[in-house]
Amino acid sequence: MSTVGTVENFYSALGLGEKESSKERSSNELAQEDFLELMVTQLTHQDPFEPMENGDFLAQIAQFSAVSGLDELNDSFSTLSASMTSNQATQAGALIGREVLVDTDFGLLPQGGTLDGVVDLTSSAGAVTVTIHDATGALIKEISLGTQPKGRVEFSWDGSTDSGDYAPPGVYSISTEAVIDNENIMLPTLVVARVDSVNLGSGQQGLTLNLDGLGSVAFSNVAQIR
């Protein structure tokens, strides 16, 4: 393989034209030209009795092309990630003010309103009962839903207590029990809550919703958007 005399000739042979000034080159272009200069230096100072094989020369170019391709791929992924984040932010913003059905053990009884929820039955069940306790653990209300078929069963609590009074607005704990195959089974309860704000999160932390009176919950706990 013949030795290339000058850096300029080598650039011309590759169809790169004249080198740009260092001020005009981006960091990526500078790295490419540094590589080519190293290649030319290597060719210029090689042992004439043991010149570089064509295959070795092409292998080096191929390796550099692969690295350059990875850089471009990383740039593309960065652009895609930024686009997805922007799209997620737009969709998340649309959730503010909406009601969601979320898997939680707590619910908010608003002033003059009701605490609504759903029991998700994976099979038919008997004696389905929703129990509501206050912050001290005291029993406030038992809502009997009777025998129910498989599916979602809705319930609503207006704040009335078993003693005949009305509970003050606030956050209450909720649990559901049912008889399935002659066994008392605790079931998850889905509660209706209003979205106050959203957090996109960063890194491995995903989208979270800040619910009225209930604090922050992961978006993965949302069963339905209403």
Secondary structure, 3 states (H helix, E strand, C coil): CCCCCCHHHHHHHCCCCCCCCCCCCCHHHHHHHHHHHHHHHHHHCCCCCCCCCHHHHHHHHHHHHHHHHHHHHHHHHHHHHHHHHHHHHHHHHCCCCCEEEEECCEEEECCCCCEEEEEEECCCEEEEEEEEECCCCCEEEEEEEEEECCEEEEEEECCECCCCCECCCEEEEEEEEEEECCEEEEECEEEEEEEEEEECCCCCCCCEEEECCCEEEEHHHEEEEC
